[in-house]
């Protein structure tokens, strides 16, 4: 948002006035100002979505999240609106996708099979399972395993948007938000949330280097899978495979951790 937005007011002044008066013109101005953020989030998510998911639909779902964010944002908290809005926009998109049940049953089943395989292997081996070991356990060729990882990539994004309750219905932690910001906790964050973020960050550090690098570039550096492929000099498809495999590993680790915490 620019330094001067309406009638010479700064962003801080606009928020203060809007929260005081609830003036529709200020609300609409904020929405218009941040509308490009919706397209940005939708575009980033669309990369891993199947062809039956329309980009314009994602933008529409995300716009509801932006409107919700404007209404619920508290400028007195030490959180930038952009950061808060991204979470609401993404959450709104995934809520709608989940209600549509857009992931085919066969893909869901395959994702569960991969998840279970990784959990079993890594529990038995006491280390990270290799691609060859995963493929062998599933009686797949390495090529077929990689194709499977691409097919289930959408489920990995959806799972990252799942929330972990910290015991308070109004205080939950998104796994994806934790990946994007495993540190930076506010001083008044409750112990449960701090513990969840700690174990998620710890689980990320245990990933193989190439998978960890993909997560860092995608979630921290905000690059697209295509841009990451150019940096690492591999295809976008290969990056998608690495991203999905990393999330599958995280999902397995966090499932066990969650059982221990709750």
Beta strands, then each sheet from edge to edge (+ up, - down):
strand 1: 4-6
strand 2: 9-10
strand 3: 163-168
strand 4: 171-174
sheet 1: 1+ 2-
sheet 2: 3+ 4-
end
